[in-house]
Amino acid sequence: MYAGKTKEVKVDRLPMEGVKNTAIQWLISEKEGAKKFAMRLVSIKKGGAIPLHSHPQIHEQYVLKGNGVIFTKDSERELSPGDFVFVDENEAHGMRNTGDEDFDIICCVNL
C-alpha cells in the first residue's frame, strides 16, 4: 500500500507547449508501484490554460475546486466542483480557468 499527502508531493510546471499558469503533481505513478493508472492533481491558476492537444492516454477527470471549461475543436463545456469528464484516447481537448481561484482537477490516466 502507498499513501501520502498532497502538500508533500513535488509541484511541477505542466511540460507542454502553450500551457499557461498550470501546475501538476503526480500523486500516484509507476514510481509508487502503479501498474495501470496514474493519478495527478492539475491546478490551472487564474488566467491559465492548457491548449488543444491529443495523446494516446485516456483521461478520467474530477473537478475539486474552481471554475473552468474543457473544450474540443467544436465545442466547450463549463465545469465546476463535483463535475467529471472522460476524454478518450487521441481525442483533442484543452482546458482553461474561467474563475478567480485555482481550477483544481484530479486526473487519472492509463500508463
C-alpha positions in Angstrom: 0.0 0.0 0.0 1.1 3.6 -0.6 -0.5 6.7 1.0 0.6 10.3 1.0 -0.2 13.9 1.5 -0.7 16.2 -1.5 1.2 19.0 0.3 4.3 16.7 0.3 4.3 16.0 -3.4 6.6 18.0 -5.7 4.8 20.6 -7.8 6.0 20.9 -11.4 5.0 23.1 -14.3 2.9 21.1 -16.8 5.5 20.3 -19.5 3.5 21.0 -22.7 4.0 23.7 -25.3 1.4 26.5 -25.0 0.5 25.8 -21.4 -0.1 28.9 -19.3 -0.1 29.1 -15.5 -0.6 25.4 -14.9 1.0 23.1 -12.3 0.9 19.3 -12.0 1.6 16.9 -9.1 2.0 13.2 -9.8 0.2 11.7 -6.7 0.4 8.1 -7.7 2.6 6.8 -10.6 4.8 4.0 -11.6 7.3 5.3 -9.0 4.8 4.4 -6.3 4.1 1.0 -7.8 1.1 1.8 -10.1 0.9 -0.6 -13.0 -2.2 0.5 -15.0 -3.3 4.0 -13.9 -1.6 7.2 -12.6 -3.3 9.9 -10.5 -2.4 13.5 -10.9 -3.5 16.8 -9.4 -3.6 19.5 -12.1 -4.0 23.1 -10.9 -4.8 25.7 -13.5 -4.2 29.1 -12.0 -6.3 32.2 -12.6 -5.9 33.1 -16.3 -4.3 29.8 -17.0 -5.0 27.3 -19.8 -4.0 24.0 -21.4 -4.2 24.3 -25.2 -6.0 22.0 -27.6 -3.9 18.7 -27.8 -4.3 15.0 -28.1 -2.4 11.9 -26.9 -2.9 8.1 -26.6 -3.7 8.3 -22.9 -7.3 8.2 -21.6 -8.2 10.9 -19.0 -10.7 10.5 -16.2 -11.0 13.9 -14.5 -12.8 15.1 -11.4 -13.1 18.8 -10.6 -12.2 19.6 -6.9 -12.2 23.4 -6.9 -12.8 26.4 -9.1 -14.5 27.0 -12.4 -13.3 26.4 -15.9 -14.1 24.9 -19.3 -13.0 21.8 -21.2 -13.1 22.3 -24.9 -12.7 20.5 -28.2 -12.3 21.9 -31.7 -16.1 22.2 -32.0 -17.5 22.7 -28.5 -16.8 23.6 -24.9 -18.4 22.7 -21.6 -18.4 24.6 -18.3 -17.0 22.7 -15.3 -17.3 23.3 -11.5 -16.7 21.3 -8.3 -18.3 17.9 -8.5 -18.2 17.6 -12.3 -16.4 14.8 -14.0 -15.1 14.2 -17.5 -14.0 11.3 -19.6 -11.6 12.1 -22.5 -10.9 9.1 -24.8 -7.6 8.3 -26.4 -6.4 10.6 -29.1 -9.5 12.9 -28.5 -8.3 16.6 -29.0 -9.1 18.6 -25.8 -8.0 21.6 -23.8 -8.9 23.3 -20.6 -8.9 26.9 -19.2 -9.6 28.5 -15.9 -12.6 30.9 -16.1 -12.8 31.8 -12.4 -11.0 33.9 -9.8 -9.4 30.9 -7.9 -7.3 27.9 -8.8 -9.1 25.3 -11.0 -8.1 22.1 -9.4 -8.7 18.7 -11.1 -7.9 15.1 -10.2 -6.8 13.5 -13.5 -6.3 9.7 -13.8 -4.5 8.4 -16.9 -3.6 5.0 -18.1 0.1 4.0 -18.1 
